[in-house]
Amino acid sequence: MTQRVHPTMILTPEEEKLLHDLRRQKPSRARKPVPEAGTFGQKLADSVAETVGSWSFIVIQSILLALWIVLNLVGWIQAWDPYPFILLNLALSFQAAYSAPIIMMSQNRQAAIDRRNAEGDYRINIKAELEIEQLHQKIDLLREQEVVRLTQAVELLLKRLDRTEGQGGD
């Protein structure tokens, strides 16, 4: 009995090695997200980006801006920044000049983390694809073996049927 596997379903040696390497890695479901350890600057950038990108910050800043404008328009505390609010514009420009690059640093760090996670997902997908392809090979082999056994059983039954017909017909 010869075992034939469909030629398009055979894993190449490179795929076999890759699958072997991927199998040696810990399963993905056992991995827990590891908190990213970073430098003080990275942690500070993440904290600033998280704070500046929150509704709390927007609401508090809006309230402060409204108070600043109202206090200066009404003239309380001797209107330290009269209309057109040049000191306020300077403060907001200063805030934007520093917060934008800090937010960019945090986004770049998050992008690097996302790339690393995407690479892990890609490797898991490759492993799953190779495993499925190998399962297809095994199923095809089992199917072919079953067909051979069934063919042999039919041939044996036909021979017995021929013998019984040959004995009964004489």
Phi, psi and omega in degrees: 000124180263143179257117179244138175239141180303129187299332181282350184261001182277133177285139177287163177302325179294319179293321177299316180295317179299316179297318178298316179296319181293326179292331180288338179287157178295147177298147184295327183289343179275345181282133175250147178300128180266128178300135183286117174276135181217176178287170178300318180298320179294317179295320178296317179298317178297319181294317180296315180298321179294320181289310183293332181268025182246157177293328179302314180298315181298316180295312181297316180295321178297319178296315179297318179296317179297317178298315180304311183294313182297314181299323181281331177286320182285332176096013176293154180051040173059028174042070183295340180221078184293162178308133018266027172058055182294320179295320177297316177299320178297316180296317180292323177295319177299315179299315181294321182296327180268324184286327182300309179294328178294318178296321178298320177299316180296318179294321178296320178296317179295323178297321178295320177296316179297320177298318179296318177295320179296322178296318177297317178298320179298315180296321178295319178296318178298316179300314180298318180297315180293321178297317179296319179297320178294321177297321176299319178300314182295318179295318178298319179296315178297320179296317179294320178296320179295318178298318179297314179298317179295320178298316178297320180295320178295317179298318178297316179296321178296319178297316179295321178296317177298319181294317182292324177292322180293326181281324183280334183278347182282000000 
